Amino acid sequence: MTARREAINYRRSFRCRELQVPAQTDRVDRDVSANQSHQARRRAESFGVDAERYDRTRPGYPDALVIAIVAASPGPEVLDVGCGTGIAARQFQAAGCTVLGVEPDGRMAAWARQRGLDVEVAKFETWDPSGRQFDAVIAGTAWHWVDPVAGVDKAAQVLRPGGLLAPFHHVFQLPAAVADASVEVYQRVLPGSPMTAQATTDALRAYQPLFAKIADGIRKAGRFSDPQQWRFDWQRLYTREEWLDQLPTLGSLTQLTPEQQNQILEGVGDAIDAIGGTFTMHYATIAVTATHTLA
């Protein structure tokens, strides 16, 4: 039985936590400014500095998420927005899908192509689909770089009726000892960094404004069903070396000087050593999903 057929058969048994996504709040509106948008774009374009490390260290996505999206899509043709090095795209290929990636960073796109993926270099909002249509539009930890209204309009343009829009993001919660150490070293090296607050904040609560913003953009398009949240909980054991290897790929570190990076890695590494050299990271992968209608 093919992976695609297994996913379709899985539809009957699949159960996920589906929640209505609240409308966007004033807090989200205040978070967006011209300067912040510029800074966000700079961070988005910084990940290709070390595409090999990014691909090697960034976590993949839960198999249950991939299966659920494939099962909810009317066919196997998938468009991966902001595909990066192809981490999510390769998982959907393994599930029997045909995947086209759209990626604004040519370095990331080149890495993905070397691994057999079909990728076009462009910002999604201005990308020319040339009349092509898809059964699902996904975005793995990338939709926050996409304009929330223009991106949904483009998704509506390229999705077949009944097609699924499904951007998804990892939400992770550091253990208290590692989080506290991260706050201390960030405050010392980067005073005022948002990471000083994010490290010790309830991660799911901190991400809800993002999910509300995505849902609000979907509602404004007027061509999708009411968005839902799908939540998939999982965990991963990290060694000191594995976590420190991944840290430089985070947006908060990609634009730092080598000296600043080293100070942060040393401080976080000492904290992990103090708790035995390993820790378990708890993840919740959240997808905001909606079905394209004929409206």
Beta strands, then each sheet from edge to edge (+ up, - down):
strand 1: 17-20
strand 2: 77-81
strand 3: 98-103
strand 4: 118-121
strand 5: 134-140
strand 6: 159-173
strand 7: 228-239
strand 8: 278-291
sheet 1: 1+ 7- 8+ 6- 5- 2- 3- 4-
end
